[in-house]
Every structure is written in structure tokens, then in C-alpha cells.
Amino acid sequence: MKLRLEDNTLRLRLDPPEVAAFHAAGRLETVVPLGLSAAERLTYTLERDAAAPVLTVRYAAGCVRVLLPAAVAAAWSADPAAVSLRGQMEVSENQFLHILVEKDLGCKH
């Protein structure tokens, strides 16, 4: 799973095996070591969440969690024609984070 951050946009891209794993388990996690200790790392996840009303992002102590409503996650991961999910969340007054979750169908590496 690839994470891309640019300006006010957060984007996750999943290759086909990752989409299948997410469909089966409802969760994917990637850990990027940023130093020698376990505390010096960035973790990012994509999670199916029955309590999430919309596509949203949560951040705490080196962990970025992208949450998908359960029904949306199930439909998107099961449908080969459904390529992307888009959402946005207000992070401060009149400032939004744009969220994009995509299937990386053209991945050749």
C-alpha cells in the first residue's frame, strides 16, 4: 500500500493483492521505520469501520488511520469496476483534507 501526501491531499493506492487482503480482513497496515527505535516509525492503515459515517482520517502519535464505512469498504473492494473512493474532511475553519483511496490496477512492479 502506497501513501502519498501532497499539500492538503492524502492518497492511498492498493495493488490487486492488497485489495483482496483488505476485502478479506478489513484492515491493511504499513510501517515505515524512521529511526533506530520502535517509537521512530510511521504507521499507516486502511480500515473497515462500522462506526465511520464517511471516509475519514484519524491521526495520533505516528499513526495515520484511513477509515472507510463498512458497507462502502465491502462494496468497493468487491467490485472490480469501482476504482476510487473520494472524500474530504474539514481540518480547520474553511480548510479541508482531501482523501483518495485507489486501486492501483496498472501496477507492473
N, C-alpha and C positions, 0 to 999 in steps of 0.2 A: 504494500500500500504506500502510495507516494503522497506526501504533504507538500503543498505549495502555499506560501504566504506572500501576498503582494498587496501593498497599500492596505485597503480595507476589505480584502478578499481572502478567504480561506478555502482551499480546494483540496479534496481527496480524490485520488484516482486508484481504482482497483482493477487488477488484471482478472481474466476469467476464473482462474483457480481461487483467487481471493473472494470473488463474488459468490462462488459456490460455497466456500468455507463460511462466509458471512451468512448466507441463506441457512446453512445447517446449524450454526452455533449462535448466531445473533450478535457476534462480537468479533472484532479484529483488533489487534494491538501491535504497535511497532514501538521499539525502544531504541533511541539513538544515544549512545554514550557520548558525553561531552567533557569527561574528565576521568580521573582515576578512581574516584569513589562512586558507590552506588547512588549517592544523592546527586551526583553531577550527571544527570541524564534528562532527556526529554522523552516523554511517553505520549503517544497519541493513539486514540482509539476511535473506532466507529462502532456504535452500539444501538441495538434494537431496544427501545424503551417504551413500555406500555403507558408510562406516565407522561411522556413528552407529547404535548399537544401539536407541536410543529417541529420542523428541522431546527435544531438549536446547537449551540456550543457552550460548554462549561469549561472553565479553566481554574486549576488550583495547583500550586506547588509543582511546577514542571510537568503537568499533565493536561493535555488538551483532549477533551471528550466531545465528539460529534454524536449527537443523539437523534435518532430517527424514530418517529412514531411507529409502533409495532406493525400496524396494518400497512403503512406506507413502505416500510422496510421489506416486509414479506412480498408485497406486490412487485416492487422494483427489482428485488433480487431474483425473483422467479420469472420475470418477463424479459425475454431476450431483446425485445423491441424498445424497452424502456432503458434509455442510456444515461440520463442525468436527472438529478434532483437539485432544485434550487430553492434557496430560502434566504431570508435576511433577518437580522435581529438588531434592535436598537441597543447601542452600547453606551451612548450618552445622548443628550438632547440634540436631535437632528443629525446624529451620526450613526451610521449603520455598518454592520459587518455583513458582507455578502458571503453566503455559504454555497458551495457547489460540491456535489458528490457525483462522480462519473465512473462509468465502466470504461476501462482503457482497452477497447476492443482491437485496436491496431498495434498493440504492443508486440514487438518482434524480438525482444531480448530477454 
